[in-house]
């Protein structure tokens, strides 16, 4: 199963919005076939694993290891559980069950009813982690949310700046951490900032320092005050603007989404994103927006860059919930990356 997990991770850029899945076929202790889900709409991991087998006559004596329960329904591709039965595999070892309502145990039942021995829960935690983005969308009906910011050693994320001020932003990231951020952006389908961040920083929100797909840019502009000369409206990437009213005079390339004042803006935005197949959202600031996500318990991971630099004063970093615990620490030049998972995820 460890090899299947390794293969699954190869689909991190191509598989979404489908989950990352890996499959390995073993006979007499040797791998005779393997595959992973390369791209949404194309063959699943099991299909690609079977395609790599040189001699199909060996399959009746082989077993399959697959990180996620084989599908049992017709979607863009036929059901993998049926293909396993047709190929004559007699034993299937599954990492975790599929949270998708059209599967959710049906693939396992199909195999068992066809006479296949099915063993579940193999390296289950690792396999569940592979599909965390997919699972969040299925179970919580919202994207998987990653909050990201950099802060100084004394707990500030930026200098206090005003629109039109000559005061430069605080540069707390290193070259290594910037490269990591851009790589992470290729793995997130959307990136979000608030109005003040858009005005003060004029961010491009691109993954230009890394190879991979460019994310959807999402910005909150409740009162329609953002000018059309910002990078967000340059047309190089799709941009969605959420607000109470659009700016009729604003030109540029973007798609406007109306927000109701009667309910949570964040929940409306998340519903719109997941309804359009967006499974992963990175929120990059500013502090007010990040705190809003934390206060509404709408997050799954926090990635915080802790710099050795001090600012003495400035905009305070978001407040961490008291229950969170760091699970990863990594040096990135003169900064340290701290990763915190949500206890409710």
C-alpha positions in Angstrom: 0.0 0.0 0.0 2.9 2.3 0.6 3.8 2.2 -3.1 0.2 2.9 -4.0 0.2 6.0 -1.8 3.4 7.1 -3.4 1.9 6.8 -6.8 -1.3 8.6 -5.8 0.6 11.7 -4.9 1.8 11.9 -8.6 -1.7 13.1 -9.5 -1.7 16.1 -7.2 -1.9 18.6 -10.2 -4.0 16.5 -12.6 -6.5 14.6 -10.6 -8.6 17.4 -9.0 -11.5 17.8 -8.6 -11.3 14.0 -8.4 -9.3 12.5 -5.5 -5.7 11.3 -5.8 -5.7 7.5 -6.0 -2.9 4.9 -6.5 -3.2 1.2 -7.3 -0.7 -1.6 -7.3 -1.1 -5.2 -8.5 1.0 -7.9 -6.8 1.7 -11.5 -7.7 4.0 -13.8 -5.6 5.4 -10.7 -3.8 6.3 -8.9 -7.0 4.6 -5.8 -8.5 3.2 -6.7 -12.0 1.2 -3.6 -12.5 0.7 -0.1 -11.1 -1.0 3.2 -11.9 -2.5 6.3 -10.5 -5.3 8.7 -11.5 -3.5 11.1 -13.8 -6.2 13.5 -14.9 -9.9 14.1 -14.2 -12.0 12.5 -16.9 -9.4 10.0 -17.8 -8.7 6.5 -16.5 -8.8 5.8 -12.8 -5.8 4.3 -10.9 -7.2 0.8 -11.3 -7.6 1.2 -15.1 -4.0 2.4 -15.5 -2.7 -0.3 -13.2 -4.4 -3.0 -15.3 -3.1 -1.4 -18.5 0.5 -1.7 -17.3 0.3 -5.5 -16.7 2.2 -7.3 -19.4 0.3 -10.7 -19.1 -3.3 -10.6 -18.1 -3.2 -14.4 -17.4 -1.3 -13.6 -14.2 -4.2 -11.6 -12.8 -6.2 -14.5 -11.5 -3.3 -15.2 -9.1 -2.7 -11.6 -8.1 -4.0 -9.2 -5.5 -4.7 -5.4 -5.8 -3.8 -2.7 -3.4 -5.7 0.6 -3.9 -5.7 3.7 -1.7 -9.4 4.4 -2.2 -12.5 2.2 -2.5 -13.0 1.3 -6.2 -15.9 3.2 -7.7 -19.2 1.4 -8.5 -21.1 3.9 -10.6 -20.9 5.2 -14.2 -19.5 8.7 -14.3 -17.1 9.9 -17.0 -15.6 6.4 -16.8 -17.1 3.0 -16.2 -17.0 1.5 -12.6 -13.7 0.2 -11.5 -15.2 -2.4 -9.2 -16.8 -4.1 -12.3 -13.5 -4.0 -14.1 -11.7 -5.7 -11.2 -14.3 -8.5 -11.4 -13.9 -8.8 -15.1 -10.1 -9.1 -14.8 -10.4 -11.9 -12.3 -8.6 -10.4 -9.3 -9.6 -12.4 -6.2 -8.2 -10.2 -3.4 -8.4 -6.4 -3.0 -6.8 -4.4 -0.2 -8.4 -0.9 0.3 -6.9 2.0 2.1 -10.1 3.9 2.9 -13.8 4.0 1.8 -15.1 6.7 -0.6 -17.1 9.5 1.0 -18.8 10.2 -2.3 -22.5 9.4 -1.9 -22.7 7.4 -5.1 -20.0 5.1 -3.8 -19.8 5.1 0.0 -19.3 1.4 0.4 -21.1 0.3 -2.8 -17.8 -0.5 -4.5 -16.7 -2.8 -1.7 -20.1 -4.5 -1.7 -20.0 -5.1 -5.5 -16.6 -6.8 -5.1 -17.7 -8.9 -2.2 -20.9 -10.0 -4.0 -18.7 -11.0 -6.9 -16.7 -13.3 -4.7 -13.7 -11.0 -4.1 -12.0 -11.0 -0.7 -11.9 -7.3 0.4 -9.7 -6.1 3.3 -10.2 -2.4 4.3 -8.3 0.0 6.5 -4.8 -0.6 5.1 -2.7 2.5 6.1 -6.0 4.1 6.5 -4.9 7.4 8.0 -2.3 8.0 5.2 -4.9 7.2 2.6 -7.5 9.4 4.1 -5.0 12.3 4.1 -4.6 11.8 0.3 -8.3 12.6 -0.2 -8.7 15.3 2.5 -9.6 18.0 -0.1 -12.1 15.7 -1.8 -13.6 14.5 1.6 -14.0 18.0 2.9 -16.1 19.0 -0.2 -18.2 15.8 0.1 -18.8 16.0 3.8 -18.8 19.7 4.6 -20.0 21.1 1.2 -17.2 23.6 1.1 -13.6 23.7 -0.2 -10.6 22.6 1.8 -9.3 25.9 3.3 -5.7 26.7 3.9 -4.9 29.9 5.7 -1.4 31.3 5.0 0.5 34.2 6.3 4.0 35.4 7.4 4.7 37.1 10.7 7.6 38.8 12.4 9.2 37.4 15.6 7.2 39.9 17.6 3.8 38.9 16.1 3.1 41.4 13.3 2.3 40.6 9.6 2.9 44.0 8.1 3.7 47.7 8.7 0.7 49.9 9.2 0.1 51.5 5.8 -2.5 53.7 4.3 -3.6 53.9 0.6 -1.2 56.0 -1.3 1.4 55.9 1.5 5.1 55.6 0.5 5.8 53.1 3.4 6.8 49.8 1.9 5.3 46.5 3.0 7.2 44.3 5.4 9.1 41.6 3.6 9.1 38.7 5.9 9.4 35.8 3.5 12.7 34.4 2.1 13.4 33.2 -1.5 12.9 29.6 -0.4 9.6 30.4 1.3 8.4 32.3 -1.7 9.2 29.4 -4.0 7.3 27.1 -1.6 4.3 29.5 -1.6 4.1 29.5 -5.4 4.4 25.8 -5.5 1.6 25.5 -3.0 -0.5 27.9 -5.2 -0.3 25.5 -8.1 -1.9 22.9 -5.8 -4.8 25.2 -4.7 -7.6 25.9 -7.2 -8.3 29.3 -5.8 -6.5 32.1 -3.8 -8.4 34.7 -1.8 -7.6 38.2 -0.5 -9.6 41.0 1.1 -10.2 44.5 -0.2 -7.4 46.2 1.8 -4.8 43.6 0.7 -5.8 44.1 -2.9 -5.5 47.9 -2.6 -2.3 48.1 -0.6 -0.3 45.2 -2.2 -1.8 45.0 -5.7 -1.0 41.3 -5.7 -0.9 39.2 -8.9 -1.9 36.0 -7.0 -0.1 33.9 -9.6 2.1 30.8 -9.3 4.7 32.4 -11.7 7.7 31.0 -9.7 6.6 27.4 -10.1 5.4 25.1 -12.8 1.7 24.1 -12.7 -1.8 25.5 -13.2 -2.7 29.0 -12.2 -5.3 29.4 -9.5 -8.6 31.3 -9.7 -8.2 34.7 -8.0 -10.9 35.6 -5.5 -11.4 39.0 -3.9 -14.0 40.5 -1.5 -15.0 44.0 -2.6 -18.3 44.6 -0.8 -18.7 48.2 -1.8 -17.2 48.0 -5.3 -14.2 50.3 -4.6 -11.4 48.4 -6.2 -10.0 50.2 -9.3 -9.7 48.4 -12.6 -5.9 49.0 -12.9 -5.1 46.3 -10.3 -3.3 43.1 -11.4 -6.4 41.2 -10.3 -8.2 42.6 -13.4 -5.4 42.1 -16.0 -7.0 39.1 -17.6 -4.0 36.8 -17.1 -6.0 34.6 -14.8 -9.7 34.3 -14.0 -10.8 36.6 -11.2 -14.0 36.5 -9.2 -15.2 39.5 -7.2 -17.7 39.1 -4.4 -19.6 42.1 -3.2 -22.9 43.8 -2.3 -22.8 45.8 -5.5 -20.6 45.9 -8.6 -18.7 48.9 -9.8 -20.5 49.9 -13.0 -17.5 52.1 -14.1 -14.9 49.3 -13.5 -13.6 47.7 -16.6 -11.1 44.8 -16.7 -11.5 41.1 -16.7 -13.5 39.6 -13.8 -16.7 37.8 -12.9 -18.9 39.5 -10.3 -20.8 37.5 -7.7 -23.5 39.2 -5.6 -23.4 38.8 -1.8 -26.5 39.0 0.4 -26.2 41.1 3.6 -28.6 38.7 5.3 -26.1 35.8 5.9 -22.4 35.1 6.3 -20.4 36.4 3.4 -17.8 33.7 3.8 -20.3 30.9 3.7 -21.9 32.4 0.6 -18.4 32.6 -1.1 -17.5 29.0 -0.1 -20.9 27.7 -1.4 -20.3 29.5 -4.8 -16.8 28.1 -5.0 -17.7 24.4 -4.2 -20.7 24.7 -6.6 -18.3 25.4 -9.4 -16.0 22.5 -8.5 -13.4 24.4 -6.5 -12.1 22.0 -3.9 -9.1 23.9 -2.4 -8.9 27.5 -1.3 -5.8 29.4 0.0 -6.6 32.5 2.0 -3.6 34.9 2.0 -4.8 37.9 3.8 -5.2 40.3 5.2 -5.5 40.0 8.9 -9.1 40.9 9.1 -10.1 38.3 6.5 -7.9 35.6 8.1 -9.4 36.3 11.5 -12.9 36.0 10.1 -12.2 32.5 8.8 -10.7 31.5 12.2 -13.7 33.0 14.1 -16.2 31.2 11.9 -14.2 27.9 12.2 -13.9 27.8 8.4 -10.4 26.4 8.0 -8.5 23.1 7.7 -4.8 24.0 7.8 -2.8 27.0 8.8 0.7 27.6 7.2 2.5 30.3 9.2 6.0 31.6 8.3 7.7 32.8 11.4 10.5 35.3 10.6 13.4 36.2 12.8 12.8 39.8 11.9 11.1 42.2 14.4 8.9 45.1 13.4 8.2 46.6 16.9 4.8 47.8 15.7 2.4 47.1 12.9 -0.7 45.0 12.0 -1.0 42.1 14.5 -1.0 38.5 13.2 -4.3 36.6 13.3 -5.2 35.0 16.7 -4.6 31.3 16.9 -7.3 29.2 18.5 -6.1 27.8 21.8 -6.8 24.2 20.8 -4.5 24.1 17.8 -1.2 22.2 17.9 1.7 22.4 15.5 2.3 19.2 13.5 5.2 20.3 11.2 8.1 22.7 11.5 10.5 23.4 8.7 13.4 25.9 8.2 13.1 28.0 5.0 16.2 30.1 5.1 15.8 32.6 8.0 12.1 31.8 8.5 10.4 28.7 10.0 7.3 27.2 8.6 4.7 26.1 11.2 1.8 24.0 10.0 -1.3 23.6 12.2 -4.2 21.3 11.3 -7.8 22.1 12.4 -8.9 19.9 15.2 -12.3 19.7 13.5 -11.0 18.5 10.2 
